[in-house]
């Protein structure tokens, strides 16, 4: 057994191929339910309907459902390598971009996660602060933020065993809380929802597709590093079951969160979850429970989705342990100054801009694994993905050129940038790797065989 594999047995999170899975079907489902509780869905849901958006309630629900379906399909497409071979995103991406090139694309993936970690921690800290005001009269959002950050870093540093525990408990709390909040809002404001959201004509045009892009924008980061999670999912389970779990884990939770946001926006004009609950909840007990839900939701999302990706990237770039990577991630999230970003009018622009680059990276990775490698990696292929002096050393410029081409197309219409960047990026990468000088490089399958022959 290799040294890397021994590290996984001991329990230390590593980038080595994972042969010891910790999540079964139930744990994996609850993990995605907890991880999909993204507080930004309140704001995104509110953006779809009047007075800000142009969709009615039916169109908004269709928009959200379509986005969740696309996400689930893409998770399965790019998650198969991680599930089959146990390799994380930072290793899988070396096939397409090389050891040095992958550090660039992995950093592009990690930066949004760090910002989301900060934003969601700040929202969670405000919820905790609201609870403390109600109970003991203590009022200090910044102290709550620092304490909340420390708690999440400690939980995340436990690795996937700790994450599994957090998600199993938090997922159940979240499902119950979401259902009750949706019931309360509909019961109290049903008439206004009917007139403001259901009877509104709306549109199935660009606003609809732009809405799907906004929701996809949250998940485009995860489409890249989905292997970080599928490598922890039971290898006995099929790809079909994995797709079902991804759909169950993302669709209902996303729909619930967005529905609460769009219903609340339709009757109050407010998207901020803290202000929203203060205004909507009928009594102090329900307000307390709602704020508690917001805090738990931030923990489940951050620990699952916003710590692991940048921690793995930091491990790869700086050669540190997972625990140090998690701590560094938490510190960097603090310096994103989330108390400024969370209230910024550039919130949507932030999502749209990084989606321009993430769609092309996704396309390149998929083309590489399916069309160039035929979904097959030998033991030697896996070994070489860990060899800095092997065929994947340096930068695969074909991959970076393809990303640049896809991103350029994405800027033509930012509202649907993810959609229009995929095909140009994928075609460019395939053409370069099959019909140009890059086809003989060490990154192409034939080039790898040539490198091996030289070595022999």
C-alpha positions in Angstrom: 0.0 0.0 0.0 1.3 3.4 -0.9 2.1 6.2 1.5 -0.8 8.2 0.1 -3.3 5.4 0.6 -2.0 4.8 4.2 -2.9 8.5 4.9 -6.5 7.8 3.9 -6.7 4.7 6.2 -5.4 6.7 9.2 -8.2 9.2 8.6 -6.2 12.2 7.3 -7.9 13.8 4.4 -5.6 13.7 1.4 -5.6 14.1 -2.4 -4.7 10.5 -2.9 -7.1 8.0 -4.6 -9.8 7.3 -2.0 -10.6 3.6 -1.4 -12.4 4.0 1.9 -15.8 5.6 1.3 -17.7 7.1 4.3 -21.1 8.0 2.8 -23.9 5.6 2.0 -27.1 6.5 0.1 -28.8 8.1 3.1 -25.8 10.0 4.3 -25.0 11.2 0.8 -28.7 12.4 0.3 -28.7 14.3 3.6 -25.4 15.8 2.8 -26.7 17.3 -0.4 -30.0 18.4 1.2 -27.9 20.3 3.9 -25.4 21.5 1.4 -28.1 22.9 -1.0 -29.6 25.2 1.7 -28.0 28.3 0.2 -29.3 31.5 1.8 -28.7 33.3 -1.5 -31.7 31.4 -2.9 -33.9 33.8 -0.9 -32.4 36.7 -2.9 -32.3 34.8 -6.2 -35.9 33.7 -5.8 -37.0 37.2 -5.0 -35.2 38.4 -8.2 -37.4 36.3 -10.4 -40.7 37.8 -9.5 -42.2 41.3 -9.3 -41.3 44.0 -8.3 -37.8 43.1 -9.4 -38.3 40.2 -11.8 -40.5 39.4 -14.8 -41.7 35.8 -14.0 -44.9 34.7 -12.4 -44.8 32.0 -9.7 -45.3 29.0 -12.1 -42.6 30.3 -14.4 -40.3 30.8 -11.5 -40.8 27.3 -10.2 -40.2 25.9 -13.7 -37.0 28.0 -14.0 -35.7 26.7 -10.6 -36.6 23.1 -11.4 -34.9 23.2 -14.8 -31.8 24.6 -13.3 -31.8 21.8 -10.6 -32.3 19.2 -13.3 -29.4 20.5 -15.4 -27.2 20.6 -12.2 -28.0 17.0 -11.4 -27.1 15.8 -14.9 -23.9 17.8 -14.9 -23.0 16.5 -11.4 -23.3 12.9 -12.7 -21.4 13.6 -15.9 -18.3 15.2 -14.2 -18.6 13.2 -11.0 -18.0 9.7 -12.5 -14.2 9.9 -12.5 -14.2 10.8 -8.8 -16.7 8.0 -8.0 -15.0 5.4 -10.1 -11.3 6.2 -9.3 -11.6 8.1 -6.0 -9.6 11.1 -7.3 -10.5 14.7 -6.3 -11.0 17.7 -8.6 -7.4 19.1 -8.3 -6.1 15.8 -9.5 -8.7 15.1 -12.2 -8.1 18.6 -13.7 -4.4 17.8 -14.3 -5.5 15.6 -17.3 -6.9 18.7 -19.0 -4.7 21.5 -17.8 -1.4 19.9 -16.5 0.1 20.2 -13.0 0.8 24.0 -13.3 -2.2 24.8 -15.5 -4.6 23.1 -13.1 -3.4 25.4 -10.3 -4.9 28.3 -12.3 -8.3 26.6 -13.0 -8.5 25.3 -9.4 -7.8 28.8 -8.1 -10.7 30.1 -10.3 -12.9 27.4 -8.6 -11.6 28.1 -5.0 -12.0 31.9 -5.0 -15.9 32.0 -5.3 -16.1 29.4 -2.6 -14.1 31.5 -0.2 -16.3 34.5 -0.9 -19.5 32.4 -0.4 -18.0 31.1 2.8 -17.6 34.7 4.1 -21.0 35.8 2.9 -22.9 32.9 4.3 -21.0 33.1 7.6 -22.0 36.7 7.9 -25.6 35.9 7.4 -25.4 33.1 9.9 -23.7 35.4 12.4 -26.5 37.9 12.0 -29.0 35.1 12.8 -27.0 34.1 15.9 -26.8 37.8 16.9 -30.6 38.1 16.6 -31.0 35.0 18.8 -28.7 36.5 21.5 -30.5 39.8 21.4 -33.7 38.1 22.1 -32.4 35.8 24.8 -29.7 37.7 26.8 -29.6 41.1 25.2 -26.1 40.7 23.7 -25.5 42.6 20.5 -22.3 42.2 18.5 -22.5 40.9 14.9 -18.7 40.9 14.6 -18.0 38.8 17.7 -20.7 36.4 16.5 -19.1 36.2 13.1 -15.6 35.4 14.5 -17.1 32.7 16.8 -19.2 31.3 14.0 -16.1 31.1 11.7 -14.2 29.2 14.4 -17.0 26.7 14.9 -17.3 26.0 11.2 -13.5 25.6 10.7 -13.4 23.1 13.6 -16.2 21.1 12.1 -14.7 21.2 8.6 -11.3 20.2 9.9 -12.7 16.9 11.1 -12.9 15.8 7.4 -15.7 13.9 5.8 -16.5 12.0 8.9 -17.3 15.2 10.7 -19.1 16.6 7.7 -21.3 13.4 7.5 -22.4 14.0 11.1 -23.1 17.7 10.6 -25.1 17.1 7.4 -27.1 14.2 8.8 -28.4 16.2 11.8 -28.6 19.5 9.9 -30.4 18.0 6.9 -33.3 16.8 9.0 -33.7 20.1 10.9 -33.6 22.0 7.6 -36.3 19.9 5.9 -38.7 20.3 8.8 -38.0 24.1 9.1 -38.4 24.8 5.4 -41.7 23.0 5.3 -43.1 24.9 8.2 -41.9 28.3 7.0 -43.5 27.7 3.6 -46.8 26.8 5.3 -46.8 29.9 7.5 -46.1 32.3 4.6 -48.8 30.7 2.4 -51.3 30.7 5.3 -50.9 34.3 6.3 -50.3 35.9 2.8 -52.1 33.5 0.5 -54.4 36.1 -1.0 -51.5 38.5 -1.8 -49.5 35.6 -3.3 -52.4 34.8 -5.6 -52.8 38.3 -6.9 -49.1 39.4 -7.0 -47.4 36.2 -8.2 -49.9 33.6 -9.7 -52.2 35.9 -11.7 -49.2 37.9 -13.1 -48.7 37.1 -16.8 -44.9 36.9 -16.7 -42.6 35.7 -19.6 -40.9 32.6 -20.9 -38.3 34.7 -22.7 -34.8 35.8 -21.9 -35.8 36.6 -18.3 -36.7 32.9 -17.8 -33.4 31.6 -19.2 -31.4 34.3 -17.4 -33.1 33.1 -14.2 -31.9 29.5 -14.8 -28.3 30.9 -15.3 -28.5 32.7 -12.0 -29.4 29.5 -10.2 -26.8 27.5 -12.2 -24.3 30.1 -11.2 -24.4 28.9 -7.7 -23.8 25.3 -8.7 -21.3 25.8 -11.5 -18.5 25.8 -9.0 -19.7 22.4 -7.7 -20.0 21.0 -11.2 -16.2 21.3 -11.4 -15.2 19.8 -8.1 -18.1 17.3 -7.8 -15.5 14.6 -7.7 -14.5 15.8 -4.2 -17.8 14.5 -3.0 -18.5 11.5 -5.3 -15.1 10.0 -4.2 -16.6 9.7 -0.7 -19.8 8.0 -1.9 -20.2 4.3 -1.7 -18.6 2.6 -4.7 -21.2 -0.1 -4.7 -23.9 2.4 -5.8 -24.7 2.9 -9.4 -24.5 6.1 -11.5 -28.3 6.0 -11.8 -28.7 6.0 -8.0 -26.1 8.8 -7.8 -28.2 10.9 -10.2 -31.4 10.3 -8.3 -29.7 11.4 -5.0 -28.3 14.5 -6.7 -31.7 15.4 -7.9 -33.4 14.7 -4.6 -30.7 16.5 -2.7 -30.8 19.7 -4.9 -34.3 20.1 -6.4 -36.7 20.1 -3.3 -34.4 22.1 -1.1 -33.6 24.7 -3.8 -37.3 25.0 -4.7 -38.3 25.4 -1.0 -35.6 28.1 -0.4 -36.4 30.1 -3.5 -40.2 29.8 -3.0 -39.9 31.3 0.5 -37.8 34.1 -1.0 -40.1 34.8 -3.9 -43.3 34.6 -1.9 -41.8 36.9 0.7 -40.6 39.3 -1.9 -44.0 39.3 -3.6 -45.8 40.4 -0.4 -43.1 42.5 1.4 -40.5 43.5 -1.2 -37.8 42.2 1.1 -35.2 39.5 0.3 -32.8 39.7 3.3 -33.7 36.6 5.3 -33.1 38.2 8.7 -35.3 41.1 8.0 -37.7 38.8 6.2 -38.2 36.6 9.2 -38.5 39.5 11.6 -41.4 40.8 9.5 -43.1 37.5 8.6 -42.9 35.3 11.7 -46.1 35.6 13.8 -44.5 35.3 17.3 -41.2 35.4 19.1 -40.8 31.6 19.3 -41.2 31.2 15.6 -38.7 34.1 15.0 -36.2 32.3 17.3 -36.7 29.0 15.4 -36.3 30.8 12.1 -33.1 32.5 13.0 -31.8 29.2 14.4 -32.6 27.6 11.1 -30.7 30.3 9.2 -27.6 29.6 11.4 -27.8 25.8 10.9 -28.3 26.3 7.2 -25.0 28.3 6.9 -23.1 25.6 8.8 -24.4 22.7 6.6 -23.7 24.7 3.3 -20.3 26.1 4.3 -18.9 22.9 5.8 -20.0 20.8 2.9 -19.5 23.1 -0.1 -17.4 26.1 0.7 -14.5 24.7 2.8 -13.6 21.4 1.1 -12.9 22.9 -2.4 -10.5 25.7 -1.4 -8.9 23.5 1.3 -8.1 20.9 -1.3 -6.7 23.6 -3.7 -4.6 25.1 -0.9 -3.3 21.5 -0.1 -2.3 21.1 -3.7 -0.6 24.5 -4.2 1.1 24.9 -0.8 1.6 21.3 0.1 0.0 21.6 3.5 -2.3 19.2 5.5 -6.1 19.3 5.1 -6.6 20.8 8.5 -4.2 23.7 7.7 -6.0 24.2 4.4 -9.4 24.4 6.2 -8.0 27.0 8.7 -6.5 29.1 5.9 -9.8 29.0 4.0 -11.6 30.4 7.1 -9.1 33.1 7.6 -9.3 34.1 3.9 -13.1 34.2 4.1 -12.8 36.7 6.9 -10.8 39.1 4.7 -13.5 39.0 1.9 -15.3 41.6 4.1 -18.7 39.9 3.7 -20.5 42.6 5.6 -19.9 44.7 2.5 -20.5 42.1 -0.2 -23.8 40.7 1.3 -25.4 44.1 0.8 -23.8 45.0 -2.5 -25.8 45.7 -5.6 -23.1 43.8 -7.4 -24.2 40.5 -5.9 -25.7 39.1 -9.2 -22.8 40.5 -11.2 -20.5 38.5 -9.0 -22.3 35.2 -9.8 -22.5 36.0 -13.5 -18.8 36.9 -13.9 -17.4 33.8 -12.4 -19.9 31.6 -14.3 -18.3 32.9 -17.5 -15.1 31.0 -16.7 -16.5 28.0 -14.9 -18.7 26.8 -17.8 -15.7 26.5 -20.2 -13.6 24.7 -17.6 -16.5 22.2 -17.1 -16.7 21.7 -20.9 -13.0 21.0 -21.2 -12.9 18.5 -18.4 -15.9 16.6 -19.8 -14.5 16.5 -23.4 -11.2 15.3 -22.0 -12.6 12.5 -19.9 -15.3 11.2 -22.2 -14.1 12.0 -25.8 -10.3 11.8 -25.4 -9.9 9.2 -22.6 -13.1 7.2 -23.3 -13.9 7.2 -19.5 -11.0 4.9 -18.8 -8.0 5.5 -16.6 -5.5 2.7 -15.9 -3.5 2.3 -12.7 -0.6 3.9 -14.5 -2.7 6.8 -15.6 -3.7 7.4 -12.0 -0.1 7.2 -10.8 1.0 9.7 -13.5 -1.6 12.2 -12.3 0.4 12.3 -9.0 3.8 12.5 -10.7 4.9 16.1 -11.1 7.7 15.0 -13.5 5.4 12.7 -15.6 3.4 13.3 -18.8 1.1 15.9 -17.1 3.9 18.2 -15.9 3.7 21.9 -16.9 0.7 23.6 -18.6 -1.6 22.2 -21.2 -2.2 25.4 -23.2 -4.9 23.7 -25.3 -7.1 23.6 -22.2 -6.4 27.2 -21.2 -7.0 28.4 -24.8 -10.3 26.6 -24.9 -11.4 28.2 -21.6 -10.5 31.6 -22.9 -12.5 31.0 -26.1 -15.5 29.8 -24.2 -15.3 32.8 -21.8 -15.1 35.2 -24.7 -18.4 33.8 -26.0 -19.9 34.0 -22.6 -19.3 37.7 -22.4 -21.6 38.2 -25.5 -24.7 37.7 -23.3 -23.9 37.5 -19.6 -27.4 36.5 -18.6 -26.9 33.1 -20.4 -23.1 33.0 -20.3 -22.9 29.4 -18.9 -25.0 28.0 -21.8 -23.3 29.8 -24.7 -19.7 29.2 -23.4 -19.9 25.4 -23.2 -19.9 24.4 -26.9 -17.2 26.8 -28.1 -14.9 25.7 -25.3 -15.6 22.0 -25.8 -15.1 22.2 -29.6 -12.0 24.3 -29.3 -10.4 21.8 -26.9 -11.3 18.8 -28.9 -10.0 20.4 -32.2 -6.7 21.4 -30.6 -6.1 18.0 -28.9 -7.0 16.0 -32.0 -6.1 18.1 -35.0 -3.2 20.4 -34.1 0.3 20.3 -32.7 -1.2 19.7 -29.3 -2.3 16.2 -30.5 1.3 15.1 -30.1 1.9 16.8 -26.8 2.4 14.8 -23.6 -1.2 15.7 -22.5 -2.9 13.8 -25.4 -3.4 10.0 -25.1 -0.9 9.3 -28.0 1.6 11.8 -26.6 1.4 10.1 -23.2 2.2 6.7 -24.8 5.2 8.3 -26.6 6.5 9.7 -23.3 6.2 6.3 -21.7 8.1 4.7 -24.6 10.9 7.2 -24.1 11.0 6.5 -20.4 11.3 2.8 -21.1 
